[in-house]
């Protein structure tokens, strides 16, 4: 799934909890695994011209259960609403990526469980079966799951923006 799906659907997945979390931090958490892992993979790919033996795909450290556990422990330790929001967003990201694999069956060496349960499957990460960012985007754009996720996520974000805008107009007109 791409950015709009993770932001829109991910933030809505939390139901009433999302109202108690700072939305900026929640949105950051919804995309944080990709903000960490995709530049790492594509940076190495660009520098070396081929995937690294360890960083072999776009789901590495940010897509691990260890990363989520670490964020959750930090949030509890510091009693930080911002860190709770980031952890909640990361959780939704991992759930949406996992759900995607119900619809798009990856090769065994590319399954998200390799990252989620790192290092239980060995000290490795899922392999990306594309050679460039362009190819990754092209393949993703052909996926009905990704397209539906982007459309639904975009619609959720648009509706939320319109509701907030309408509420601001009403409060401004009462003043």
C-alpha positions as CSV (number, residue, x, y, z in Angstrom):
1,X,0.0,0.0,0.0
2,X,1.1,3.5,-0.6
3,X,1.1,6.8,1.3
4,X,-2.6,7.7,1.1
5,X,-3.7,4.2,2.1
6,X,-1.4,4.1,5.1
7,X,-2.4,7.6,6.3
8,X,-6.2,7.5,5.7
9,X,-7.0,3.8,6.5
10,X,-4.3,3.5,9.1
11,X,-5.5,6.5,11.1
12,X,-9.2,5.3,10.9
13,X,-8.2,1.8,12.0
14,X,-7.7,3.1,15.5
15,X,-11.3,4.0,16.0
16,X,-12.0,6.2,19.0
17,X,-8.4,5.9,20.2
18,X,-7.3,8.2,17.4
19,X,-9.1,11.1,19.0
20,X,-6.8,10.9,22.0
21,X,-3.6,10.8,20.1
22,X,-1.8,13.8,18.5
23,X,-2.6,13.4,14.8
24,X,0.7,14.7,13.5
25,X,2.6,12.0,15.4
26,X,0.0,9.4,14.4
27,X,0.4,10.2,10.7
28,X,4.2,10.0,11.1
29,X,3.8,6.5,12.6
30,X,1.5,5.5,9.8
31,X,4.3,6.0,7.2
32,X,7.5,5.7,9.4
33,X,8.4,2.1,8.5
34,X,8.5,3.1,4.8
35,X,10.4,6.4,5.6
36,X,13.1,4.3,7.3
37,X,13.3,1.3,5.0
38,X,12.7,2.5,1.5
39,X,15.4,5.2,1.5
40,X,17.8,2.7,3.1
41,X,17.2,0.1,0.4
42,X,17.1,2.5,-2.6
43,X,20.1,4.4,-1.3
44,X,22.2,1.2,-1.1
45,X,20.8,0.1,-4.5
46,X,21.8,3.5,-6.0
47,X,25.3,3.4,-4.4
48,X,26.1,-0.2,-5.2
49,X,24.0,-0.9,-8.3
50,X,22.6,-4.1,-6.7
51,X,20.8,-5.1,-3.5
52,X,22.9,-5.7,-0.4
53,X,23.0,-9.2,1.1
54,X,21.4,-8.0,4.3
55,X,19.3,-5.0,3.2
56,X,17.7,-7.0,0.4
57,X,14.4,-5.2,0.2
58,X,12.2,-2.4,1.3
59,X,11.0,-4.0,4.5
60,X,13.8,-4.0,7.0
61,X,14.2,-2.5,10.4
62,X,11.1,-0.3,10.4
63,X,8.9,-3.3,9.5
64,X,10.0,-5.4,12.4
65,X,8.1,-6.3,15.5
66,X,11.2,-5.3,17.4
67,X,10.9,-1.8,16.2
68,X,7.3,-1.6,17.2
69,X,8.1,-3.2,20.6
70,X,10.9,-0.6,21.1
71,X,8.6,2.3,20.3
72,X,5.9,0.9,22.7
73,X,8.4,0.5,25.5
74,X,9.7,4.0,25.0
75,X,6.2,5.4,25.0
76,X,5.4,3.6,28.2
77,X,8.7,4.5,29.8
78,X,8.4,8.2,29.0
79,X,4.5,8.3,29.2
80,X,4.5,10.1,25.9
81,X,1.3,10.6,23.9
82,X,3.5,11.5,20.9
83,X,5.4,8.2,21.1
84,X,2.1,6.2,21.7
85,X,0.7,7.9,18.6
86,X,3.8,6.9,16.5
87,X,3.7,3.3,17.9
88,X,-0.1,3.1,17.0
89,X,0.6,4.4,13.5
90,X,3.4,1.9,13.0
91,X,1.1,-0.9,14.2
92,X,-1.5,0.1,11.6
93,X,1.2,0.2,8.9
94,X,2.4,-3.3,9.7
95,X,-1.2,-4.6,9.8
96,X,-2.0,-3.1,6.4
97,X,1.2,-4.4,4.8
98,X,0.4,-7.9,6.2
99,X,-3.2,-7.7,5.0
100,X,-1.9,-6.8,1.5
101,X,-0.1,-10.2,1.4
102,X,-3.5,-11.9,1.8
103,X,-4.4,-10.5,-1.6
104,X,-0.9,-10.5,-3.2
105,X,1.0,-13.7,-2.4
106,X,4.7,-12.9,-2.5
107,X,7.5,-15.3,-3.1
108,X,8.6,-17.1,0.0
109,X,11.8,-15.0,0.3
110,X,9.8,-11.8,0.1
111,X,7.1,-12.5,2.8
112,X,6.5,-9.7,5.4
113,X,6.7,-12.3,8.2
114,X,10.5,-12.4,7.6
115,X,10.7,-8.8,8.6
116,X,7.9,-8.8,11.3
117,X,9.4,-11.7,13.1
118,X,13.0,-10.7,12.6
119,X,15.3,-12.4,13.6
120,X,13.3,-15.6,14.1
121,X,13.6,-16.5,10.4
122,X,17.3,-15.8,10.5
123,X,19.3,-12.6,10.3
124,X,17.9,-11.6,7.0
125,X,15.1,-9.4,5.6
126,X,12.5,-10.0,2.8
127,X,14.0,-9.8,-0.7
128,X,12.6,-7.1,-3.1
129,X,11.9,-8.6,-6.5
130,X,12.3,-5.4,-8.4
131,X,15.4,-3.6,-9.6
132,X,14.5,0.0,-9.2
133,X,12.1,2.5,-7.6
134,X,10.3,2.9,-10.9
135,X,9.7,-0.8,-11.2
136,X,8.5,-1.0,-7.6
137,X,6.0,1.8,-8.3
138,X,4.9,0.3,-11.6
139,X,4.3,-3.1,-10.0
140,X,2.5,-1.5,-7.1
141,X,0.3,0.6,-9.4
142,X,-0.9,-2.6,-11.0
143,X,-2.1,-4.0,-7.8
144,X,-5.9,-3.8,-7.1
145,X,-5.1,-3.8,-3.4
146,X,-2.8,-0.8,-3.7
147,X,-5.2,1.1,-6.0
148,X,-8.2,0.4,-3.7
149,X,-6.1,1.4,-0.6
150,X,-5.0,4.6,-2.2
151,X,-8.5,5.6,-3.3
152,X,-10.1,4.7,0.0
153,X,-7.3,6.3,2.0
154,X,-7.5,9.5,-0.1
155,X,-11.3,9.6,0.3
156,X,-10.9,9.2,4.1
157,X,-8.4,12.0,4.3
158,X,-10.4,14.3,2.0
159,X,-13.6,13.7,4.1
160,X,-11.7,14.4,7.3
161,X,-10.2,17.6,5.8
162,X,-13.7,18.7,4.7
163,X,-15.3,18.0,8.1
164,X,-12.5,20.0,9.9
165,X,-12.9,22.9,7.4
166,X,-16.6,23.0,7.8
167,X,-16.2,23.0,11.6
168,X,-13.7,25.9,11.4
169,X,-16.1,27.9,9.2
170,X,-19.0,27.4,11.7
171,X,-16.9,28.4,14.6
172,X,-15.6,31.5,12.8
173,X,-19.1,32.6,11.8
174,X,-20.2,32.4,15.4
175,X,-17.5,34.7,16.5
